[in-house]
Amino acid sequence: MIKVSVMYPNGKDGKFDIAYYCDKHMPMVKQKMGAALKSMAVEQGIAGGTPGAPPTYLAFGHMYFDTVEAFQAAFAPNAAAILGDIPNYTNIEPVLQISEVKL
């Protein structure tokens, strides 16, 4: 199993609409990815590693697929719609990481 993490770094003048992300963007992603998307989760950053520190990331979107190839096959035909929705909820350039899930 693999996890595709889309991370939104915290920074000066960064804006992130978590309600839009959870209520509109991620359901659209789920619909477009179809059965290839096994599960998903959203996290909202609330603090950094020391008391009073801001979160390093404002939000994460995690999506689980059987393989990298399954993700790529589901994402490629829907990339324009998914990426085109980003300005509706943030002005932050997302960072993507694909990880192999071990546990």
VOBA-1610 file (N, C-alpha, C; in pm, whole numbers, padded with zeros to 5 digits, always signed):
BEGIN
Met+00085-00117+00000Met+00000+00000+00000Met+00090+00124+00000Ile+00043+00226-00069Ile+00115+00353-00071Ile+00024+00465-00019Lys+00090+00568+00032Lys+00017+00686+00080Lys+00070+00806+00002Val-00023+00880-00056Val+00009+01005-00123Val-00028+01116-00027Ser+00072+01191+00017Ser+00049+01301+00111Ser+00067+01433+00037Val-00033+01518+00048Val-00027+01652-00008Val-00019+01746+00112Met+00094+01816+00123Met+00122+01897+00241Met+00123+02045+00204Tyr+00064+02126+00290Tyr+00052+02269+00266Tyr+00132+02342+00374Pro+00257+02384+00341Pro+00343+02448+00440Pro+00286+02580+00490Asn+00309+02604+00619Asn+00272+02732+00680Asn+00376+02836+00640Gly+00334+02954+00610Gly+00427+03059+00574Gly+00359+03194+00577Lys+00438+03298+00556Lys+00385+03433+00558Lys+00277+03450+00452Asp+00165+03504+00491Asp+00052+03533+00403Asp-00015+03408+00344Gly+00016+03291+00399Gly-00050+03169+00352Gly-00193+03162+00401Lys-00283+03125+00311Lys-00424+03111+00346Lys-00469+02970+00309Phe-00554+02912+00394Phe-00604+02777+00368Phe-00746+02767+00422Asp-00842+02734+00335Asp-00982+02720+00373Asp-01010+02572+00398Ile-00998+02530+00524Ile-01013+02390+00559Ile-01155+02340+00533Ala-01255+02425+00550Ala-01393+02383+00525Ala-01412+02349+00377Tyr-01363+02434+00289Tyr-01373+02405+00145Tyr-01296+02277+00112Tyr-01178+02263+00167Tyr-01095+02146+00139Tyr-01168+02017+00178Cys-01227+02017+00298Cys-01296+01897+00347Cys-01432+01874+00282Asp-01505+01981+00258Asp-01644+01968+00211Asp-01657+01962+00059Lys-01559+02016-00014Lys-01572+02022-00160Lys-01455+01955-00232His-01332+01996-00198His-01217+01946-00275His-01196+01795-00256Met-01186+01750-00133Met-01157+01608-00112Met-01271+01517-00160Pro-01398+01552-00142Pro-01503+01469-00203Pro-01493+01464-00356Met-01454+01575-00419Met-01434+01576-00565Met-01318+01482-00602Val-01210+01489-00525Val-01096+01400-00551Val-01140+01255-00538Lys-01214+01224-00434Lys-01263+01086-00412Lys-01347+01039-00531Gln-01436+01124-00578Gln-01523+01088-00690Gln-01440+01064-00816Lys-01343+01148-00842Lys-01263+01137-00964Lys-01165+01020-00960Met-01112+00988-00843Met-01016+00878-00831Met-01083+00741-00833Gly-01210+00736-00800Gly-01284+00611-00808Gly-01233+00504-00714Ala-01248+00379-00756Ala-01214+00263-00673Ala-01065+00252-00644Ala-00981+00319-00721Ala-00836+00314-00696Ala-00802+00376-00562Leu-00880+00475-00518Leu-00858+00542-00390Leu-00920+00457-00280Lys-00834+00398-00196Lys-00882+00306-00093Lys-00934+00377+00031Ser-00867+00485+00071Ser-00914+00566+00184Ser-00842+00699+00181Met-00892+00792+00262Met-00832+00924+00267Met-00849+00981+00407Ala-00765+01080+00439Ala-00772+01150+00567Ala-00722+01292+00546Val-00773+01382+00627Val-00730+01522+00625Val-00686+01557+00766Glu-00574+01630+00775Glu-00525+01681+00903Glu-00512+01832+00892Gln-00544+01901+01000Gln-00523+02046+01009Gln-00418+02072+01116Gly-00311+02141+01077Gly-00206+02174+01172Gly-00255+02271+01277Ile-00218+02244+01404Ile-00262+02332+01513Ile-00146+02387+01595Ala-00029+02324+01589Ala+00086+02374+01667Ala+00214+02311+01615Gly+00325+02373+01650Gly+00456+02321+01616Gly+00508+02231+01728Gly+00636+02200+01722Gly+00696+02107+01817Gly+00730+02164+01953Thr+00727+02295+01967Thr+00754+02356+02097Thr+00634+02440+02139Pro+00616+02461+02269Pro+00500+02539+02315Pro+00493+02676+02248Gly+00377+02707+02195Gly+00353+02835+02133Gly+00400+02848+01988Ala+00467+02745+01937Ala+00515+02750+01798Ala+00401+02725+01701Pro+00400+02795+01589Pro+00296+02772+01489Pro+00319+02637+01419Pro+00215+02581+01358Pro+00233+02454+01288Pro+00326+02471+01168Thr+00404+02369+01140Thr+00490+02369+01022Thr+00407+02362+00894Tyr+00299+02287+00902Tyr+00207+02272+00789Tyr+00067+02312+00834Leu-00005+02384+00745Leu-00143+02423+00777Leu-00238+02306+00760Ala-00208+02217+00665Ala-00296+02104+00642Ala-00222+01995+00565Phe-00277+01874+00576Phe-00232+01759+00499Phe-00354+01690+00441Gly-00341+01640+00321Gly-00439+01549+00264Gly-00366+01419+00237His-00420+01308+00288His-00357+01177+00269His-00452+01088+00192Met-00399+01022+00091Met-00478+00930+00010Met-00402+00798-00003Tyr-00474+00688+00010Tyr-00413+00555+00008Tyr-00454+00480-00119Phe-00353+00417-00180Phe-00372+00339-00303Phe-00294+00209-00289Asp-00329+00110-00368Asp-00256-00017-00364Asp-00113-00001-00415Thr-00096+00076-00522Thr+00037+00092-00583Thr+00054+00233-00637Val+00178+00270-00665Val+00206+00398-00729Val+00139+00402-00866Glu+00144+00292-00936Glu+00083+00286-01069Glu-00068+00307-01063Ala-00133+00254-00960Ala-00278+00274-00944Ala-00308+00422-00920Phe-00226+00487-00838Phe-00242+00631-00816Phe-00225+00706-00947Gln-00117+00680-01017Gln-00087+00753-01141Gln-00197+00733-01245Ala-00249+00612-01257Ala-00355+00585-01355Ala-00484+00658-01319Ala-00513+00671-01190Ala-00635+00741-01147Ala-00617+00893-01153Phe-00497+00941-01125Phe-00473+01084-01119Phe-00459+01148-01257Ala-00385+01084-01345Ala-00351+01144-01475Ala-00470+01201-01551Pro-00578+01125-01569Pro-00690+01182-01647Pro-00769+01290-01573Asn-00743+01305-01444Asn-00817+01402-01362Asn-00730+01514-01308Ala-00605+01516-01348Ala-00509+01613-01293Ala-00553+01757-01313Ala-00602+01791-01431Ala-00640+01930-01458Ala-00751+01977-01364Ala-00851+01894-01343Ala-00963+01932-01255Ala-00918+01942-01110Ile-00839+01845-01065Ile-00794+01843-00925Ile-00701+01961-00898Leu-00602+01979-00981Leu-00506+02089-00962Leu-00571+02224-00985Gly-00667+02230-01076Gly-00735+02355-01105Gly-00822+02406-00991Asp-00856+02317-00898Asp-00938+02356-00784Asp-00856+02417-00671Ile-00725+02401-00672Ile-00640+02448-00563Ile-00662+02596-00530Pro-00669+02687-00627Pro-00689+02829-00592Pro-00820+02858-00519Asn-00915+02764-00521Asn-01040+02784-00450Asn-01026+02771-00298Tyr-00917+02708-00251Tyr-00902+02692-00107Tyr-00768+02737-00050Thr-00669+02764-00136Thr-00540+02807-00082Thr-00459+02886-00183Asn-00365+02964-00129Asn-00266+03031-00213Asn-00128+02970-00191Ile-00124+02855-00127Ile+00000+02786-00092Ile+00033+02682-00198Glu+00159+02674-00236Glu+00206+02570-00329Glu+00217+02439-00251Pro+00138+02338-00285Pro+00145+02213-00210Pro+00274+02135-00239Val+00311+02054-00141Val+00426+01965-00152Val+00370+01822-00151Leu+00413+01741-00246Leu+00362+01604-00259Leu+00469+01505-00220Gln+00429+01402-00145Gln+00519+01291-00116Gln+00442+01161-00129Ile+00506+01063-00191Ile+00451+00928-00200Ile+00535+00840-00111Ser+00470+00768-00022Ser+00538+00683+00075Ser+00483+00542+00069Glu+00568+00447+00100Glu+00523+00309+00115Glu+00482+00291+00261Val+00361+00241+00284Val+00310+00222+00419Val+00363+00087+00470Lys+00428+00089+00585Lys+00490-00031+00641Lys+00407-00094+00753Leu+00332-00015+00828Leu+00251-00069+00937Leu+00106-00037+00917
//
